[in-house]
Structures are given as structure tokens and as C-alpha cells.
Amino acid sequence: MATKTTEPTIIKKYANRRLYNTGTSTYVTLEDLALMVKDEEDFVVYDAKSGDDITRSVLTQIIFEQENKGQNLLPITFLRQLIRFYGDSMQNVVPSYLDFSMSSLTREQDKLREQMANAFGSTAFDAIEDQVKRNAEIFDRAMRMFLPFGPGKDAEGQARPVDPAKGAGPASADDLDALKKQLADMQKKIDAIAGGGRE
């Protein structure tokens, strides 16, 4: 078994789609990489020919494979909303929001699992919803640091006139609320599945 180091393991992807783990000098599969992720073993994937970092696309492929096996974590409504954000003015905010929320869920997962195990019905989901609300509030405060005057306001804090032809602007409250709802749904399903595997 390879010892864990602070440096991520280098995985090379060849033209024949084979993945080579340079740490263990063996060929690996997407399933092997999924296990590495679950074991919190960091890795980066490079295209063997071009040298490009393709880690993001390989991780996305792992998710695709897991979803195809019926282990559905991502609700259809969430996926549709996520697709809508590509090319949208909110696109730059989405990665930070998702990263923040998933990090928070990871930190709280043991507490949430315990509450799920000790509670039945709506009580457990109330606990998850409370956590999601707290996460959203913290994120909102953090975002105000980047948008000190808030969406739709000028330097004096006065509301800017809205051009009906352009809509409400780049960071409308409806867009953010929709994103929060989709994320809350995703977090519920993730924890329900994680808790369901523990008898």
C-alpha cells in the first residue's frame, strides 16, 4: 500500500483512455479513482500527450458513472438549474457557493448523521434545513464583502433604476434563492443516502 504524502498523486491519462497511477506504477480505473476520493487521497490527472490538467473532467466523469449506476445524488431540478448558470452572469458566484456549502456539509456530516440516527420523520430533516439556512446566511454575509453595496445599489446605497429590457441585473435575489433551494435539495438527498447506508 502506498503511503500518503502531502503531494497529490499524479495520474496520467493516455490516448487509449487508460489511466496510469504514477504513485503505484499501475493502471487504474475510474472506480479506483472514486475509492481514492473516498479515502481522501488527493490526486491530479494529466493528459499524457499534451500535459494538460484534466482533473475536473475526470472527476465529472466519475460522477457521471456513479449516477449511471443508479446512485443518484443530483436531483434533475438541480442539474437543470446548474446548466442554466453556464454563461450566466451568476456563473462566477456558483463555484464559490457550491464549494462553501459542500465544505460546510462535510464538516457537519457526523453531527447530521447522529441526528438522523436518533430522530425520525421531520425532526431530522428540520435539523438539516436549519444547517442549510445557517450555511446560506454565512455565505450571504461573505458575498456582501465582495458586493458591499448589494445588487441593484450604487455607492450611496441608493437603488439604481432597472432597465426593463435588461431585467433585474446580474445578481437578482430570485436567482440566488433558486440556487439555495436547489443546493438545499441536494444536501438533503446526499445525507439521506449517506445515512441510509448505516443500519
Secondary structure, 3 states (H helix, E strand, C coil): CCCCCCCCEEEEECCCCCEEECCCCEEECHHHHHHHHHCCCCEEEEECCCCCECHHHHHHHHHHHHHHCCCCCCCHHHHHHHHHHCCCCCCCCHHHHHHHHHHHHHHHHHHHHHHHHHCCCHHHHHHHHHHHHHHHHHHHHHHHHHCCCCCCECCCCCECCCCCCCCCCCCCHHHHHHHHHHHHHHHHHHHHHHHHCCC
